[in-house]
Amino acid sequence: MPSNAPSTRSALSADNLALIEAVARLGSMAAAARELGMVPSALTYRIRQIEDALDVLLFDRSARRAALTPAGSELLRAGEHLLNEFDAVAQRVKRVATGWEPQLTIAADALIARDTLFELCEAFYATGAPTRLRLRDETLSGTLEVLQNGLADIALGISGEISSPGLQSAPLGAVSFVYAVAPHHPLAAHEGSLCEEDIRPHRAVAVADSTQRGRGVSHNLLPGQDVLTVPSMHHKLEAQLRGLGAGFLPLTLAQPYIAAGRLVVKPVQQTERQIRVVYAWRATRVAGDSGRALRWWLEQLKHANTREALLLRHHQN
């Protein structure tokens, strides 16, 4: 190893990881150098130094496009985790100094009423708090996953039990669902309760699980049934209003369209669907040591009216 090559630890600096990411994303050293405001030869030298320090090749240079080797791909994957850790340390240091987190990330499940969420954001900003807010749209198991992975500080609308260490949770409320179709959908004219054999031939509309692990979970889909997968609950509502498929919708979201005759509720041969959801947050090791922004949000969620509004006050078109 050349004597002027960086050590293994210094090779994994945030700046070096940014260099590697830029080359991988743009496909060439020259393009990455332009984006980063560097001389191409200087960037190439830096990449060589990192490779020497780690004793691996990060890029396959045999093709015209600079492609990551398997070792390079693994470094970028692990590097993203390292950068998240760096950010977390910086946030903890800032919080200790001021009591306010530099940023608070809120993961909101597809069940959460966005109008109410934004009203809470407005109230938070009105306090003059210096914390930046970041909102994440998540669905199903992805809502809990981002909290477990440290990508969110608080998550709203998690269904099921939470047993992860380092997390605390409290009840948010219950959501009732109805099976609804457009008036021109074939199932609208069906008499009596629907059974699985009635539903199976017709396309279902499902909201995609936002998990990054595996295929995620799905509810009320039958084996062999065609499925239209959409990114949000409002996309699901729109698809069902257009007759593109059928499925369960939150009653509070569907009710105005039911009243207007744009959706028809069909009874199904199963227990009336209702799920209970919670909100959860990352707990600190010392009681009362959480940041002031998180404490503000948790204080709002203690109010029953706020919890109810987050589940019931969906904006209607």
MOCOR-V525552 format. One record per pair of residues at least 4 apart in sequence whose ideal C-beta (glycine too) atoms are under 6 Angstrom apart, sorted by the first residue. I is the first residue (numbers start at 1). J is the second residue. D is the distance in whole Angstrom. If there is no record, write none. Layout:
((I:J:D) (I:J:D))
This chain:
((1:5:5) (1:52:5) (5:49:5) (5:52:4) (5:53:5) (6:10:4) (6:11:5) (6:49:6) (6:53:5) (8:53:5) (11:16:6) (11:50:5) (11:53:4) (11:54:6) (14:83:6) (14:86:6) (16:50:5) (17:79:4) (19:46:6) (22:26:6) (22:32:4) (22:35:6) (22:36:6) (23:29:6) (23:32:4) (23:66:5) (24:68:5) (26:31:4) (26:32:5) (27:65:4) (27:66:6) (28:66:5) (29:40:6) (29:43:6) (29:44:5) (30:40:5) (33:38:5) (33:40:4) (33:43:4) (38:42:5) (38:43:5) (51:57:6) (51:58:5) (56:71:4) (57:69:5) (58:72:4) (59:66:5) (59:72:6) (60:67:5) (60:69:5) (68:72:4) (68:73:5) (75:79:6) (91:101:6) (91:102:5) (94:102:5) (95:101:5) (95:291:5) (99:292:5) (100:130:5) (100:131:5) (100:292:5) (100:293:6) (101:131:5) (101:291:4) (101:293:5) (103:132:5) (103:134:6) (104:131:5) (104:133:6) (104:153:5) (104:293:4) (105:134:4) (105:152:5) (105:153:5) (106:135:5) (106:154:5) (107:136:4) (107:138:5) (107:143:5) (107:146:5) (107:152:4) (107:155:4) (108:112:4) (108:117:6) (108:156:5) (109:138:6) (109:143:4) (109:157:3) (110:139:5) (110:207:5) (110:232:6) (110:233:4) (111:157:5) (111:175:6) (112:117:6) (112:156:5) (112:157:5) (112:310:5) (113:310:6) (113:313:5) (113:314:5) (115:313:6) (115:315:5) (116:309:4) (116:310:5) (116:313:5) (121:133:6) (129:293:6) (131:293:4) (136:152:6) (138:142:4) (138:143:4) (138:146:6) (138:210:5) (139:207:5) (139:209:6) (139:210:5) (140:209:4) (140:216:6) (140:217:5) (141:145:6) (141:209:6) (141:211:5) (141:216:6) (141:217:5) (142:209:6) (142:210:3) (142:211:4) (143:155:5) (143:157:6) (143:158:5) (144:158:5) (145:211:5) (146:151:4) (146:152:4) (147:152:5) (147:155:4) (147:280:6) (148:164:5) (153:282:6) (153:294:6) (154:281:4) (154:297:6) (155:280:5) (156:279:5) (157:277:5) (158:278:5) (158:280:6) (159:275:5) (159:277:5) (162:167:6) (162:169:5) (162:280:6) (166:283:6) (167:280:5) (168:281:6) (168:283:4) (169:278:5) (169:280:4) (171:278:6) (172:277:5) (172:278:5) (172:279:5) (172:307:5) (173:307:5) (173:311:5) (174:274:5) (174:276:5) (175:250:5) (175:275:6) (175:311:6) (176:251:4) (176:274:5) (177:248:4) (177:250:6) (177:273:4) (178:251:5) (178:265:5) (179:248:5) (179:266:5) (179:268:5) (180:249:5) (180:254:5) (180:263:4) (180:265:5) (181:185:4) (181:187:5) (181:188:5) (181:246:5) (181:264:6) (182:241:6) (182:243:4) (183:188:5) (183:264:6) (184:243:5) (185:243:5) (187:202:6) (187:246:6) (187:266:6) (188:264:5) (193:267:4) (193:269:5) (194:198:4) (194:199:5) (194:266:5) (194:268:5) (195:269:5) (196:200:6) (196:222:6) (200:222:5) (200:225:5) (202:246:6) (203:226:4) (203:228:6) (203:245:4) (204:221:6) (204:225:5) (204:227:5) (204:245:6) (204:247:5) (205:228:5) (205:236:5) (205:239:5) (205:240:6) (205:245:4) (205:247:5) (206:218:6) (206:227:5) (206:229:5) (207:230:6) (207:233:6) (207:236:5) (208:229:5) (208:231:6) (209:216:3) (209:217:6) (211:216:4) (220:248:6) (221:225:6) (228:239:6) (228:244:6) (228:245:5) (230:235:4) (230:236:5) (230:239:6) (231:235:6) (239:244:4) (239:245:6) (241:262:6) (248:273:6) (249:253:6) (249:254:4) (251:255:6) (252:312:5) (252:314:6) (253:314:5) (254:258:6) (254:263:6) (256:316:5) (257:262:4) (257:263:4) (258:263:5) (258:265:6) (279:301:6) (284:289:4) (284:290:5) (290:294:5) (290:295:6) (300:306:5) (308:312:6) (309:313:5))
